[in-house]
């Protein structure tokens, strides 16, 4: 099958965990694509041209021929359906649903962690002050859920790697890379996801100085 040209729009600082998720999905699938960076500080995503392309005016946005799609989990699910040769979701329907549950939870909950441990910690090595009481409570919930999800197999969520493993590792690394207390088995888990070549490629993108 001839692959239509793919273009992925991401933030110019490469700090969006959602853009990272799509980038890694494309790399894991071995799909060729052009990478376009957008300066969100300069509101490049608010231009009329990009608004015509992306209805949500957000990154990541994937363009495939004349089809454009935003929102990372929608993009990764679409790519898994259209390019199924290498899947980034579990094959079992129940495990696949669980993976989507993990992704949805990480995107919609744990706001105090995301507020107090921005991805500048993850991708720029910035250090943040101690967590507030609300963020500590969110961190305890994250750690408890991660331990429950990984019980019996600390390597991957569902027996072998899937894209939800990356998303969980990013959230854990918001704490780990700031020096916050995280159980050793979860540190090992996050480091395992970080070592994948597709992830390393994102981490090694040239980032402008802040």
C-alpha positions in Angstrom: 0.0 0.0 0.0 1.3 3.4 -0.9 1.5 5.6 2.1 0.0 9.1 1.6 2.4 11.9 2.7 2.2 12.5 6.5 3.0 15.7 8.3 3.1 16.2 12.0 2.8 19.6 13.7 4.5 19.8 17.1 5.5 22.5 19.5 8.9 24.1 18.8 10.2 23.4 22.3 9.3 19.7 22.0 7.8 19.7 25.5 4.3 18.5 24.6 3.8 15.0 25.9 0.9 14.6 23.5 3.0 15.5 20.5 5.7 13.1 21.8 3.1 10.3 22.0 2.2 10.7 18.3 5.8 11.1 17.2 6.7 7.9 19.0 3.8 6.1 17.5 4.9 7.1 14.0 8.4 6.0 14.7 7.4 2.7 16.2 5.3 2.1 13.0 8.2 3.0 10.8 6.1 5.6 9.0 7.8 8.4 7.1 6.6 11.9 7.9 7.6 15.5 7.8 8.0 17.2 11.2 6.8 20.9 11.4 7.4 22.9 14.6 5.2 25.7 15.8 6.1 28.5 18.2 3.2 28.4 20.6 4.6 31.4 22.5 4.3 33.4 19.3 0.8 32.0 18.7 1.7 30.4 15.4 -1.1 27.9 16.1 -3.6 30.7 16.1 -3.1 31.8 12.5 -5.9 31.7 10.0 -4.0 29.2 7.9 -3.5 26.7 10.8 -7.1 27.2 11.9 -8.2 26.1 8.5 -6.0 23.0 8.8 -6.7 22.1 12.4 -10.2 22.7 13.8 -8.9 22.7 17.4 -5.8 24.8 16.5 -3.7 22.5 18.8 -0.6 20.4 18.5 -0.2 17.7 17.8 -2.0 17.8 14.5 -1.4 15.1 11.9 -2.0 15.8 8.2 -2.4 12.8 5.8 -3.0 14.0 2.3 -6.1 16.2 2.6 -7.1 14.8 6.0 -6.1 16.6 9.2 -6.6 15.3 12.7 -5.7 16.7 16.2 -5.9 15.3 19.7 -3.1 12.8 20.4 -5.2 9.8 21.4 -7.4 10.2 18.4 -4.4 10.3 16.2 -2.7 7.3 17.7 -5.9 5.2 17.5 -6.4 6.3 13.9 -2.8 5.4 13.0 -3.2 2.0 14.6 -6.3 1.3 12.5 -4.9 2.5 9.2 -1.4 1.2 9.6 -2.0 -2.0 11.6 1.2 -3.9 10.6 3.0 -2.7 13.8 0.4 -2.0 16.6 1.0 0.4 19.4 -2.1 -0.9 21.3 -2.7 -4.3 22.8 -4.5 -6.8 20.4 -6.9 -8.1 23.1 -10.0 -5.9 23.1 -10.2 -5.7 26.9 -6.5 -4.8 27.3 -6.8 -2.3 24.4 -9.7 -0.7 26.3 -7.6 -0.6 29.4 -4.8 1.1 27.5 -7.2 3.8 26.3 -8.5 4.1 29.9 -5.0 4.8 31.1 -4.4 7.4 28.4 -7.7 9.2 29.1 -7.1 9.2 32.8 -3.6 10.7 32.5 -4.9 13.4 30.2 -7.9 14.3 32.3 -6.8 13.8 35.9 -3.8 14.5 38.2 -4.0 18.3 37.4 -1.9 19.3 40.4 1.0 17.2 39.2 0.8 18.8 35.7 0.6 22.2 37.2 3.5 21.9 39.7 5.6 19.6 37.6 5.4 20.9 34.1 7.1 19.1 31.2 10.0 21.7 31.5 11.1 19.3 34.3 11.0 16.4 31.9 12.5 17.9 28.8 14.6 20.8 30.1 15.7 19.5 33.5 14.1 22.4 35.4 13.7 21.9 39.2 10.5 22.9 40.9 9.7 23.6 44.6 8.3 20.9 46.8 4.8 19.6 46.0 1.8 21.2 47.6 -0.6 19.1 49.7 -2.9 18.8 46.7 -0.1 17.7 44.4 1.2 15.2 47.0 -2.3 13.6 47.2 -2.3 13.4 43.4 1.2 11.9 43.4 0.0 9.2 45.9 -2.9 8.4 43.6 -0.6 8.2 40.6 1.8 5.9 42.3 -0.9 3.7 43.7 -2.6 3.3 40.3 0.7 2.6 38.6 1.6 -0.1 41.1 -1.8 -1.7 40.7 -1.6 -1.6 36.9 1.9 -3.1 36.9 1.3 -5.7 39.5 2.7 -9.1 38.4 4.6 -7.6 35.4 6.6 -4.5 36.2 8.1 -4.2 32.7 5.0 -3.2 30.7 1.3 -2.5 31.4 0.0 -5.3 29.2 2.7 -7.8 28.8 4.5 -6.0 26.0 5.1 -2.3 25.2 2.2 -0.1 24.1 1.8 3.6 23.7 0.1 3.9 27.1 3.4 2.8 28.7 5.0 6.0 27.3 2.2 8.2 28.6 2.4 6.7 32.1 6.2 7.0 32.0 5.9 10.7 31.2 3.7 11.4 34.1 5.9 9.4 36.5 9.0 11.3 35.2 7.4 14.6 36.1 8.1 13.4 39.6 11.2 11.3 39.2 13.2 13.8 37.2 12.5 16.5 39.7 13.8 14.3 42.5 10.5 13.6 44.1 10.1 10.3 46.0 8.9 7.5 43.7 9.2 3.7 44.4 12.2 2.1 42.9 10.2 -0.3 40.7 8.4 2.6 39.1 11.6 4.4 38.5 12.9 1.3 36.8 9.7 1.1 34.7 10.0 4.7 33.6 13.6 4.3 32.7 12.8 1.2 30.6 10.3 3.2 28.5 12.7 6.1 28.2 15.4 3.8 26.7 13.3 3.0 23.6 15.0 4.3 20.4 11.8 6.1 19.3 11.6 7.9 22.7 15.3 8.7 22.7 14.8 10.3 19.3 12.2 12.7 20.7 14.4 13.4 23.8 17.3 14.2 21.6 15.5 16.8 19.4 17.4 20.1 19.3 15.6 22.4 21.8 16.0 26.1 21.8 17.3 27.8 25.0 14.6 29.2 27.2 
